[in-house]
Amino acid sequence: MRAAVAVAQHPDDPVAGLSLRELPDPVAQPGWTRVSVRAAALNPHDTWTLRGVGHPADRIPIVLGCDAAGVTDDGREVIVHPVMGDAAAGRGDQTLDPARALLSETIDGGLAEYLVVPDELIVPKPAGLSWAEAGALGVTWGTAYRMLFTRAGLTAGDRVLVQGASGGVGSAAIALARAAGARVYATARSEAKRAFALHCGAHAAFAPGARLPERVDVVIETVGEATWGHSLRALRPGGIVVIAGATSGGMPPAELQRVFYQQLRIAGSTGCTRSEFEAMLRLVEVAGIRPQVETLGFDDIPDGFRRLLAGDVLGKLVVEFDEP
């Protein structure tokens, strides 16, 4: 089978550690399911693996790809829930298991023609989704759903600010929050990215740091240092900022006086449980919302990662595989 494999780690040139190569087709052992992959998204997490960030060198080589959708050996159309963890170890929440892992961290990921995963990661694909759409949902849409509904407790009528709205999590958060009846504001660095945020469902889009028409109940934060001060200033007293990334840096001024005086809440979030993933799929299906995807061929994966590193992506880049 063809697979995109991390064979080395280079902090300054991550794509140099990527190899497109032939591997033996995997075989499913009892308790595991083999999937013939039809679509799999590129994620920033893949570039972190190639940089050596949060991925030990002794786990190289490994097939990249945190997302996948395809057909099982017995003919079921499925999406792979990308979070592996023991709910009991996380006090009922698999994302809180200290040993949790994303697909491609401890087992081979989805950027290959075949994928073998534990049975519990297999989720039925909604019939109305294309393969490319289904292959884009796992990490980013699952993350955005948990941030909005589990961690922030979003309800209809809430006001939401999404920082860095053109990326995968940001664009997903816009669509999901709008579908749930929230008023959604977004920030993005360029006019084209702000127009994209409006296309995804934002009611208004602004340059980073701009004054909003009103204070918000919830901020969805994945940017970090560059937007942190604005995120705190944008919140109403008692509001919450949920953070699931820090692409611009992880050590902004804490502004503790603002936090305690305004009684602000700060919540971390990572991944999603299987039940949250299934709830997200139901919302996508009922509301008719879809991820914004651009499809690539297998040989285009290196260029796709270069675009991801350069920030030259709106929504998700998804690799489509031919039916065997």
Residue, then its C-alpha position, 0 to 999 in steps of 0.5 A: m500500500r502507499a503511505a505517507v511516513a514520518v521517517a525522520q524529524h527536522p525542526d527547521d525543515p519538517v517536510a524533509g522527514l516525510s517519505l511517500r513509500e510502499l508498505p505491506d498491507p496491514v492485517a487486522q488482529p482480533g479486536w481491530t478493524r481494517v479500513s480501506v481509506r477513501a479520504a484523510a486530512l492533513n493536520p498541523h499535528d502531522t507537522w509537529t510529528l515531523r518537527g519532533v514536537g511532542h512525538p518521541a524519536d523512538r516512535i519513528p517511522i510511523v504513518l502520519g494522519c490523524d483523520a480517516a474515512g473509508v470502508t471496512d473489510d465487511g463493507r461498512e462506510v465509516i469514519v475513524h474517531p481519532v482519540m484512543g484512551d481509557a475512560a476509566a483512567g480519565r474518571g469517565d472521560q477518555t480525553l483525560d486519560p494521561a496515556r491518551a493518544l491521537l491516531s498516528e501517535t502510537i499506531d499508524g495513522g490514516l494517510a495510507e491506503y489501508l488503516v487498522v484501528p481498535d474496533e471502538l474507534i469505528v463510527p458509521k459515516p453519515a450517508g450525506l457526507s462525501w468522502a472528502e467531507a467525512g475525512a476532514l471531521g475527526v480532529t478539528w470538528g471533534t475538537a471544536y465540538r468539545m470546546l463549544f458544548t462540553r467545555a464552554g456549555l454553549t447555548a442558543g443565543d450566546r455570543v462567540l468569538v473565534q480567533g484564527a477563524s480560517g483554520g480547521v478548528g476555527s472554521a469548524a467552531i464557526a459552523l457549529a456555533r452558528a448551527a446551534g443558534a449562537r451569534v458568531y464573531a471571528t478574527a483573521r489576518s487577511e481580507a480573504k480569510r475574513a471573507f472565508a469566515l463569513h462564508c463558514g457562517a460568522h455574522a461578522a469578521f474582524a482583523p485581529g485585536a479589533r474592537l467587537p460590537e459587544r462583549v462575548d460569552v465564549v472565546i474559542e482560542t487556538v492562536g495563543e500569544a498573539t490573540w490572548g490579550h484580545s480574547l480576555r478583553a472581549l469577554r463579558p464578566g464571567g465569560i469563558v475562553v476555551i483554548a485548544g492550541a497556541t500556534s503563535g506561542g504559549m507564554p502570553p502575559a496572564e493578566l491575572q488582575r483582569v481574570f479575577y476582577q472580571q471573574l473570567r474562566i479559562a478552560g483547556s480542551t483537547g480532542c473529544t470523546r466518542s460520544e461527543f464525536e457521534a453528537m457532532l456527526r448528528l449535528v452536522e447531519v441535521a443542520g446540513i453543515r459541512p467542512q470546507v475542504e480542498t482535495l489533493g492527490f497522494d503525490d501532492i501530500p508534501d506540497g500540502f504540508r508546505r502550504l499548511l506550514a505557510g498558513d496558506v490554507l482555508g479550511k481543510l486539505v484532504v487527500e483522496f484515495d482511489e477505490p481499490 
